[in-house]
Amino acid sequence: MSFPITKCVRPCSRASIPTLQNVSTTITPKRTNISMKPQSPNKFEQMKWSSSSLAAGKLSQRWEDYQGVDNWEGLLDPLDDTLRSEIIRYGNFVEAAYCSCNFDTSSSSSSSYASCRFSKSNILPNSGFPNTGYRVTKNLTATSGIQLPGWAERGPTWMAMQSSWIGYVAVCQDRKEIARLGRRDVVIALRGTATGLEWLENMRTNLTPLSNDDDEPMVESGFHSLYTSASSNKPSLQTLLRDEISNILQKYGDEPLSLTITGHSLGAALATIAAYDIKETFKHAPLVTVISFAGPRVGNWSFRCRLEEQGTKVLRIVNSDDLITKVPGFVIDNNDFSGSYTAAAAGWVRKLVEDMQWVYADVGCELRLSSRDAPDLSGINIAACHELKTYLHLVDGFVSSNCPFRATARKMMNKTLAQ
């Protein structure tokens, strides 16, 4: 029996498609979060995506719209050029997290696997993004709560590593960039799965409560563990973020401010939980926006409703050919059950999955793309469909649901590869 996936927000529509302006792109390093052994970035040609400054005045005057204050109404279908540019820009911050992480599993460097390769001041420039106008203020680590048996320590270090560098916090410091954005922006960028314990946490798909209240929000157990667990010498990701956001609010709280949390795959799931936690912890927090690339499901219906009550804005960029965005758990819609036999079975099925704590709810607004619409992506490769590179290419090429891919995106991609 199949369970239909329900969308949280219907695609927006407009009567006409705007003229697309110049958005130049190059390609990000190839990687995937499907393979158990992550590839080293050194094995791939160093490439990046860049977005041009589209109508800076438009962005500065409407920055809250582009951060989702009205749930991106009228901006997604067709995709607004300035929003496209902003999505790609935030994707670059996630790419910097990947480029900065040590993925070398060789014996000589295994002890430093999943650590940051650069100092804070060099994370962005050494990753190929030197002119962002942002300064990294905090390194972030995630710790698994899984306790492995002693014999596991005899295996590869990367498989049993309990704590690992997962991203960073960066604050916009450049006055020209602040003027272009219309506010001071804070970015939290989080990479996807790298270590063996992170993979094991991904597989803990039952829901766990975030509090002891009635109708409590619940999230995937493994994601919750990576967000809240600490070790003897490493604070939890939750503690690191709370401390840094507290410092930022004390320093910049009296000026226009936005918090943008962006991540890919596991990083997208943790970004959503972090957004929830920040809004719960800081009652006067500014607008918090999640830009989620290839994110799995995170929590239950109560979690979704609480995010909406907080005013937390989530934009989920989804490749319909990416299996990771369809897991974990089930999303059940009773309206799709019909017939006496099916209707009778529906209650039993719902009770079963609810008892197993597997009923999830998609959150936020959705920008749905498809690898099948890109003429230069031949075939459907499961791993490639999940890559951040693929997502940014699809965002660059998407026009609208009626015109899913523009020809110029392919030309620019081919030109980049030729270089």
C-alpha positions as CSV (number, residue, x, y, z in Angstrom):
1,M,0.0,0.0,0.0
2,S,1.3,3.4,-0.9
3,F,1.0,6.6,1.1
4,P,0.6,9.8,-0.9
5,I,2.9,12.7,0.0
6,T,1.0,15.9,0.7
7,K,2.4,19.3,-0.1
8,C,2.5,22.0,2.6
9,V,2.0,25.0,0.3
10,R,0.6,25.1,-3.1
11,P,2.9,26.5,-5.8
12,C,2.3,30.2,-6.5
13,S,1.3,31.3,-9.9
14,R,1.4,34.4,-12.1
15,A,-0.2,35.3,-15.4
16,S,3.1,36.0,-17.1
17,I,6.7,34.8,-17.0
18,P,9.3,37.5,-16.3
19,T,12.2,38.1,-18.6
20,L,15.2,36.3,-17.0
21,Q,18.2,38.5,-16.6
22,N,21.9,37.5,-16.5
23,V,22.6,34.9,-13.8
24,S,26.0,33.5,-14.4
25,T,26.9,30.1,-13.0
26,T,29.8,27.7,-12.8
27,I,29.7,24.2,-11.3
28,T,30.3,23.1,-7.8
29,P,32.6,20.1,-6.9
30,K,30.8,16.8,-7.5
31,R,29.9,15.0,-4.3
32,T,27.1,12.9,-2.9
33,N,25.7,12.0,0.5
34,I,24.6,8.6,-0.7
35,S,27.9,6.7,-0.7
36,M,29.0,5.5,2.7
37,K,32.6,6.8,2.0
38,P,32.5,10.5,1.1
39,Q,34.7,11.6,-1.7
40,S,37.6,13.9,-1.0
41,P,37.1,17.4,-2.5
42,N,40.7,17.2,-3.7
43,K,39.7,14.5,-6.2
44,F,37.5,17.0,-8.1
45,E,38.2,20.1,-10.1
46,Q,37.6,23.2,-7.9
47,M,34.5,24.9,-9.3
48,K,31.8,27.1,-7.9
49,W,28.5,28.7,-8.5
50,S,28.2,32.5,-8.6
51,S,25.2,34.7,-8.8
52,S,25.1,38.2,-10.2
53,S,23.8,41.2,-8.3
54,L,20.3,41.5,-9.7
55,A,18.5,44.7,-9.0
56,A,20.2,45.5,-5.7
57,G,17.6,48.2,-5.0
58,K,14.8,45.6,-5.4
59,L,16.5,43.3,-2.9
60,S,17.2,45.9,-0.3
61,Q,13.6,47.3,-0.5
62,R,11.9,43.8,-0.4
63,W,14.4,41.8,1.6
64,E,11.7,40.5,3.9
65,D,9.7,39.1,0.9
66,Y,12.8,37.3,-0.3
67,Q,13.3,35.9,3.2
68,G,9.8,34.5,3.1
69,V,7.8,36.8,5.3
70,D,4.8,36.1,3.1
71,N,5.8,32.6,2.3
72,W,7.4,33.6,-1.0
73,E,3.9,34.4,-2.5
74,G,4.2,35.1,-6.2
75,L,8.0,34.4,-6.3
76,L,8.2,30.6,-6.8
77,D,6.2,29.9,-9.9
78,P,7.6,31.4,-12.1
79,L,10.8,31.7,-10.1
80,D,11.7,35.3,-9.5
81,D,15.2,36.2,-10.7
82,T,16.3,37.9,-7.5
83,L,15.1,34.9,-5.4
84,R,17.0,32.6,-7.8
85,S,20.1,34.6,-7.2
86,E,19.6,34.5,-3.4
87,I,19.0,30.7,-3.4
88,I,22.2,30.2,-5.3
89,R,24.1,32.6,-3.1
90,Y,23.1,30.7,0.0
91,G,24.0,27.4,-1.7
92,N,27.5,28.8,-2.1
93,F,27.7,29.1,1.7
94,V,26.9,25.4,2.0
95,E,29.4,24.6,-0.7
96,A,32.0,26.4,1.4
97,A,31.2,24.1,4.3
98,Y,31.8,21.1,2.1
99,C,35.0,22.5,0.6
100,S,36.3,23.3,4.1
101,C,35.7,19.9,5.6
102,N,38.5,17.3,5.5
103,F,37.1,14.3,3.6
104,D,40.5,12.5,3.3
105,T,40.2,9.0,4.8
106,S,43.8,8.0,4.3
107,S,45.6,6.6,7.3
108,S,48.0,9.6,7.5
109,S,45.1,12.0,8.1
110,S,42.3,9.8,9.5
111,S,42.5,11.4,12.9
112,S,41.6,14.8,11.4
113,Y,38.8,13.4,9.2
114,A,35.7,15.6,9.2
115,S,37.6,18.5,10.8
116,C,37.8,22.0,9.3
117,R,40.8,22.4,7.0
118,F,41.0,26.2,7.4
119,S,41.1,28.9,10.0
120,K,37.8,30.8,10.5
121,S,39.2,33.8,8.5
122,N,40.1,31.6,5.6
123,I,37.0,29.3,5.3
124,L,35.2,31.5,2.7
125,P,38.2,32.7,0.6
126,N,40.0,29.3,0.6
127,S,36.7,27.6,-0.5
128,G,36.5,29.9,-3.5
129,F,34.2,32.6,-2.2
130,P,36.5,35.5,-1.2
131,N,34.1,38.5,-1.8
132,T,31.0,37.6,0.1
133,G,31.1,40.5,2.6
134,Y,30.7,38.0,5.4
135,R,33.1,37.0,8.2
136,V,33.0,33.6,9.9
137,T,32.5,34.0,13.6
138,K,31.9,30.5,14.9
139,N,32.9,26.9,14.0
140,L,30.2,24.3,14.5
141,T,30.5,20.7,15.5
142,A,27.9,18.0,15.8
143,T,28.2,15.0,18.2
144,S,26.5,11.6,17.9
145,G,24.8,10.2,20.9
146,I,25.4,6.6,19.8
147,Q,27.8,4.6,21.9
148,L,29.6,2.1,19.9
149,P,31.1,-1.1,21.4
150,G,34.8,-1.2,22.1
151,W,35.6,-3.4,19.2
152,A,34.4,-0.7,16.8
153,E,37.4,1.4,17.7
154,R,39.6,-1.0,15.8
155,G,37.8,0.0,12.6
156,P,38.5,3.1,10.4
157,T,38.6,6.3,12.4
158,W,36.1,8.0,10.2
159,M,33.5,5.3,10.9
160,A,33.6,5.7,14.7
161,M,34.3,9.5,15.0
162,Q,31.8,10.8,17.6
163,S,32.2,14.6,17.0
164,S,32.9,16.3,13.7
165,W,33.0,19.8,12.2
166,I,29.7,20.4,10.4
167,G,29.6,24.1,9.4
168,Y,29.9,27.6,10.6
169,V,28.2,30.9,11.5
170,A,29.1,33.9,9.3
171,V,27.9,37.6,9.8
172,C,27.7,40.1,7.1
173,Q,30.3,42.9,7.9
174,D,30.7,44.7,4.6
175,R,28.8,48.0,4.5
176,K,28.1,47.8,0.8
177,E,26.8,44.3,1.1
178,I,24.6,45.3,4.0
179,A,23.2,48.1,1.9
180,R,22.6,45.8,-1.0
181,L,20.8,43.2,1.2
182,G,18.8,45.9,3.1
183,R,19.8,44.5,6.5
184,R,22.7,42.7,8.3
185,D,22.4,39.0,7.5
186,V,23.7,36.1,9.6
187,V,24.3,32.8,7.8
188,I,24.4,29.4,9.5
189,A,25.7,26.9,6.9
190,L,25.7,23.1,7.5
191,R,27.1,20.3,5.4
192,G,25.6,16.8,4.8
193,T,26.5,13.4,6.2
194,A,30.2,12.5,6.5
195,T,31.0,10.1,9.4
196,G,29.9,6.6,10.1
197,L,28.0,7.7,13.2
198,E,26.2,10.4,11.3
199,W,25.0,7.7,8.9
200,L,23.8,5.6,11.8
201,E,22.0,8.6,13.3
202,N,20.2,9.1,9.9
203,M,18.8,5.6,10.2
204,R,17.1,6.2,13.6
205,T,13.9,7.2,11.9
206,N,11.4,7.0,14.8
207,L,10.1,10.3,16.1
208,T,11.2,11.7,19.5
209,P,9.5,14.5,21.5
210,L,11.1,17.9,21.8
211,S,9.3,18.7,25.1
212,N,6.8,17.2,27.5
213,D,3.8,19.3,26.4
214,D,0.6,17.8,25.1
215,D,0.4,17.5,21.2
216,E,4.2,17.8,21.4
217,P,6.4,18.5,18.4
218,M,8.4,15.5,17.5
219,V,11.5,15.1,15.3
220,E,13.5,12.3,13.9
221,S,15.6,10.7,16.7
222,G,18.9,10.7,14.9
223,F,18.7,14.4,13.9
224,H,17.7,15.3,17.4
225,S,20.7,13.3,18.8
226,L,23.1,15.1,16.5
227,Y,21.7,18.5,17.5
228,T,21.6,18.0,21.3
229,S,24.4,15.5,22.1
230,A,27.6,16.5,23.7
231,S,30.9,14.8,24.6
232,S,33.4,15.3,27.4
233,N,35.3,17.9,25.4
234,K,32.7,19.1,22.8
235,P,29.5,21.0,23.5
236,S,26.4,20.2,21.6
237,L,25.5,21.9,18.3
238,Q,22.6,23.3,20.1
239,T,24.8,24.9,22.8
240,L,27.2,26.3,20.2
241,L,24.4,27.9,18.2
242,R,22.5,29.3,21.3
243,D,25.7,30.9,22.6
244,E,26.6,32.5,19.2
245,I,23.1,33.7,18.5
246,S,23.0,35.3,21.9
247,N,26.2,37.2,21.2
248,I,25.0,38.3,17.8
249,L,21.7,39.5,19.1
250,Q,23.4,41.5,21.9
251,K,25.8,43.1,19.4
252,Y,23.4,43.7,16.4
253,G,19.9,43.4,17.9
254,D,19.1,47.1,17.5
255,E,19.5,47.1,13.7
256,P,17.7,45.3,10.8
257,L,18.8,41.7,11.1
258,S,18.0,38.4,9.5
259,L,19.1,34.8,10.4
260,T,19.4,32.5,7.4
261,I,20.1,28.8,8.1
262,T,21.0,26.8,5.1
263,G,22.1,23.2,4.6
264,H,22.2,20.2,2.3
265,S,20.8,16.8,3.1
266,L,21.5,16.1,6.8
267,G,22.5,19.8,7.1
268,A,19.1,20.8,5.8
269,A,17.4,18.7,8.5
270,L,19.6,20.1,11.3
271,A,18.9,23.6,9.9
272,T,15.2,23.1,10.4
273,I,15.6,21.9,13.9
274,A,18.0,24.8,14.7
275,A,15.5,27.3,13.4
276,Y,12.8,25.9,15.6
277,D,15.2,25.9,18.6
278,I,16.4,29.5,18.0
279,K,12.8,30.8,17.8
280,E,11.9,28.9,21.0
281,T,14.9,30.1,22.9
282,F,15.0,33.8,21.8
283,K,11.5,35.3,22.1
284,H,12.6,38.5,20.3
285,A,14.6,36.8,17.6
286,P,14.5,38.5,14.1
287,L,13.1,36.8,11.0
288,V,14.5,33.3,10.8
289,T,14.6,31.6,7.4
290,V,15.7,28.1,6.4
291,I,17.0,27.5,2.8
292,S,16.9,23.7,2.6
293,F,18.6,21.8,-0.2
294,A,17.7,18.1,-0.6
295,G,16.4,17.8,3.0
296,P,14.7,14.7,4.3
297,R,11.6,14.9,6.4
298,V,12.3,16.2,9.9
299,G,9.2,16.1,12.2
300,N,5.5,15.4,12.8
301,W,2.5,17.6,12.2
302,S,2.8,19.3,15.5
303,F,6.3,20.2,14.7
304,R,5.2,21.7,11.4
305,C,2.4,23.7,13.1
306,R,4.7,25.0,15.8
307,L,7.1,26.3,13.1
308,E,4.3,28.2,11.5
309,E,3.2,29.6,14.8
310,Q,6.7,30.8,15.5
311,G,6.8,32.6,12.2
312,T,9.8,30.5,11.1
313,K,10.1,30.4,7.3
314,V,11.3,27.3,5.5
315,L,11.9,27.1,1.7
316,R,12.5,23.5,0.8
317,I,14.3,23.0,-2.6
318,V,13.3,19.5,-3.7
319,N,14.4,17.4,-6.7
320,S,11.4,15.1,-7.3
321,D,13.9,12.5,-8.5
322,D,15.8,12.6,-5.2
323,L,14.8,9.7,-3.0
324,I,16.3,11.3,0.2
325,T,13.5,14.0,0.1
326,K,10.9,11.2,0.4
327,V,12.2,9.8,3.6
328,P,11.9,9.0,6.5
329,G,8.5,7.8,7.5
330,F,5.1,8.3,5.9
331,V,2.9,11.3,5.1
332,I,-0.7,10.1,5.2
333,D,-3.7,11.9,3.6
334,N,-7.0,10.3,4.5
335,N,-8.7,12.0,1.5
336,D,-6.8,9.7,-0.8
337,F,-8.4,6.6,0.7
338,S,-11.6,5.6,-1.0
339,G,-13.8,2.5,-1.2
340,S,-15.2,0.5,1.7
341,Y,-12.2,-1.9,2.0
342,T,-9.6,0.9,1.6
343,A,-11.4,3.1,4.1
344,A,-11.5,0.3,6.6
345,A,-7.8,-0.4,6.1
346,A,-6.9,3.3,6.4
347,G,-7.6,3.4,10.1
348,W,-5.6,0.3,10.8
349,V,-2.6,1.6,8.7
350,R,-2.7,5.0,10.4
351,K,-2.8,3.4,13.9
352,L,0.2,1.1,12.9
353,V,2.5,3.8,11.7
354,E,1.5,6.2,14.5
355,D,2.3,3.6,17.1
356,M,5.6,3.1,15.4
357,Q,6.1,6.9,15.5
358,W,6.7,7.1,11.7
359,V,4.1,9.7,10.7
360,Y,5.9,12.8,9.4
361,A,4.7,16.1,7.9
362,D,6.5,18.1,5.2
363,V,7.2,21.7,6.4
364,G,7.4,25.1,4.8
365,C,7.1,26.1,1.2
366,E,8.3,23.9,-1.6
367,L,10.2,24.7,-4.8
368,R,9.9,21.5,-6.7
369,L,12.4,20.8,-9.4
370,S,13.3,17.7,-11.5
371,S,16.4,16.3,-13.0
372,R,14.3,15.0,-15.9
373,D,13.6,18.6,-17.0
374,A,17.3,19.4,-17.5
375,P,18.3,18.4,-21.0
376,D,22.0,18.1,-20.1
377,L,21.4,15.7,-17.2
378,S,21.3,12.3,-19.1
379,G,19.4,9.5,-17.3
380,I,18.4,9.4,-13.6
381,N,21.4,8.7,-11.4
382,I,20.2,8.2,-7.8
383,A,23.4,9.7,-6.3
384,A,23.7,12.6,-8.8
385,C,20.1,13.6,-8.1
386,H,21.0,14.3,-4.5
387,E,24.1,16.3,-5.1
388,L,24.2,20.0,-4.2
389,K,25.7,20.7,-7.6
390,T,22.6,19.2,-9.3
391,Y,20.3,21.3,-7.1
392,L,22.0,24.5,-7.9
393,H,22.0,23.7,-11.6
394,L,18.3,23.0,-11.5
395,V,17.6,26.2,-9.6
396,D,19.6,28.2,-12.2
397,G,17.6,26.6,-15.0
398,F,14.1,26.5,-13.6
399,V,11.6,29.0,-15.1
400,S,8.1,27.8,-14.1
401,S,5.9,24.7,-13.9
402,N,4.8,25.4,-17.4
403,C,8.4,26.0,-18.7
404,P,10.6,23.9,-16.3
405,F,14.0,24.7,-17.8
406,R,15.5,27.5,-19.8
407,A,17.9,26.9,-22.7
408,T,20.5,29.5,-21.5
409,A,21.2,27.5,-18.4
410,R,22.6,24.6,-20.5
411,K,24.7,27.0,-22.6
412,M,26.2,28.5,-19.5
413,M,26.9,25.2,-17.9
414,N,28.7,23.9,-21.1
415,K,30.7,27.1,-21.3
416,T,31.8,26.7,-17.6
417,L,32.8,23.1,-18.2
418,A,34.8,24.2,-21.3
419,Q,36.8,26.6,-19.2
